[in-house]
Amino acid sequence: MSSSISIARPRATPELSEHVYARSKEYVLYKGDSLALLEKFEDQTFDMIFADPPYFLSNGGYTCSGGKRAAVKKGDWDQSRGIENDHAFTSAWLKACQRLLKPSGTIWVSGTQHVIFSVGFAMQQLGYKLLNTVTWYKPNASPHLACRYFTHSTEILVWASPNGGKGKLQHKFNYQDMKQANGGKQMRDAWALPKTGEEELSDDGEGKLWTMTTPKPSEKSHGKHPTQKPIALMERLVDACTDDDALVLDPFCGSGTTGVAAVSKGRRFVGIDMDTTYLDLTKKRLDAVK
Ligand SMILES: C[S@@+](CC[C@H](N)C(=O)[O-])C[C@H]1O[C@@H](n2cnc3c(N)ncnc32)[C@H](O)[C@@H]1O
């Protein structure tokens, strides 16, 4: 396998090349621990980072899968090491990402209540500027088996700029594109995706509600990941804050959904995962985009 990294060449240090798992004109995939690999990129390399990090959910609890009780077991990487250690891990990769963003670049981090408060607090500690906390509503969320809480049916996406509000904010936001995608009304921070094309704008300008489920079966035709994100969600993030040819990083790339959205929209992608099963799946999905 070639060790040259054409798409990220000016911004990647030579030690990175030994971690290249797969590459093409549009993407480079690295195998390894993100905490170690992120240190090897040069400052201000990326236009956008999306991170779907461990939520620390796999701790002996149960969920509902296919109508049946099932253990939450997404992988060893999803186990909690205790609140302090989990927060230290979250802070460490967020700090590394902050250095890698261009001044116009932004980071999106997805999470549930299990991790998202730690993400927000770490961002504040590190001096990120919080731009939005978007709520993504999943109408097909699994029922809550114990019937002791409300059904969990949302995820939070924190959007932030690396520049903690010092001086003029330079972050890229395709405001007009988002407004147009929302029928001419300002897009709000509560999303249900993807758009089916049949929704009507309400008279009070609340905007279109885009019905969104977790990934469709067609998105799993190359294989499955236990925490796969829907392509429509990732496409909106890419549309919102990058232009053609932007360089997008996902430090926890899983099945590569961020890359599929980025490459299909003419952006370039760098993905990192420590698991070759998922890197193989990402490669298959990315190669199928063409
Ligand atoms: C929540 S999943 C990402 C799913 C992805 N968004 C998708 O659509 O498929 C997190 C991924 O991060 C990887 N991972 C966890 N900790 C890591 C680390 N320290 N370094 C590199 N990869 C890691 C796991 O193998 C897993 O595939």
The ligand as a Tripos MOL2 file, in Angstrom:
@<TRIPOS>MOLECULE
LIG
   27    29     1     0     0
SMALL
NO_CHARGES

@<TRIPOS>ATOM
      1 C1        -20.0050    5.5930   17.7430 C.3       1 LIG1
      2 S1        -19.0380    4.7450   16.6010 S.3       1 LIG1
      3 C2        -19.0760    5.7490   15.1440 C.3       1 LIG1
      4 C3        -20.1520    5.3490   14.1810 C.3       1 LIG1
      5 C4        -20.1620    6.1820   12.9000 C.3       1 LIG1
      6 N1        -20.6150    7.5310   13.1450 N.3       1 LIG1
      7 C5        -21.0120    5.5340   11.8140 C.2       1 LIG1
      8 O1        -21.8850    6.1890   11.2260 O.co2     1 LIG1
      9 O2        -20.8240    4.3550   11.5500 O.co2     1 LIG1
     10 C6        -17.4510    4.9980   17.2680 C.3       1 LIG1
     11 C7        -16.3130    4.3100   16.5330 C.3       1 LIG1
     12 O3        -15.0950    4.7810   17.1100 O.3       1 LIG1
     13 C8        -14.1500    3.7510   17.1870 C.3       1 LIG1
     14 N2        -13.2630    4.1300   18.3090 N.ar      1 LIG1
     15 C9        -13.5780    4.1860   19.6130 C.ar      1 LIG1
     16 N3        -12.5410    4.6550   20.3350 N.ar      1 LIG1
     17 C10       -11.5400    4.9120   19.4330 C.ar      1 LIG1
     18 C11       -10.2190    5.4260   19.5530 C.ar      1 LIG1
     19 N4         -9.6980    5.7780   20.7430 N.pl3     1 LIG1
     20 N5         -9.4830    5.5670   18.4280 N.ar      1 LIG1
     21 C12        -9.9740    5.2080   17.2120 C.ar      1 LIG1
     22 N6        -11.2280    4.7150   17.0410 N.ar      1 LIG1
     23 C13       -12.0090    4.5780   18.1400 C.ar      1 LIG1
     24 C14       -14.9440    2.4720   17.3660 C.3       1 LIG1
     25 O4        -14.2610    1.3550   16.8070 O.3       1 LIG1
     26 C15       -16.2660    2.7940   16.6370 C.3       1 LIG1
     27 O5        -16.2700    2.2260   15.3310 O.3       1 LIG1
@<TRIPOS>BOND
     1     1     2 1
     2     2     3 1
     3     2    10 1
     4     3     4 1
     5     4     5 1
     6     5     6 1
     7     5     7 1
     8     7     8 2
     9     7     9 1
    10    10    11 1
    11    11    12 1
    12    11    26 1
    13    12    13 1
    14    13    14 1
    15    13    24 1
    16    14    15 ar
    17    14    23 ar
    18    15    16 ar
    19    16    17 ar
    20    17    18 ar
    21    17    23 ar
    22    18    19 1
    23    18    20 ar
    24    20    21 ar
    25    21    22 ar
    26    22    23 ar
    27    24    25 1
    28    24    26 1
    29    26    27 1
@<TRIPOS>SUBSTRUCTURE
     1 LIG1         1 GROUP 0 **** ****
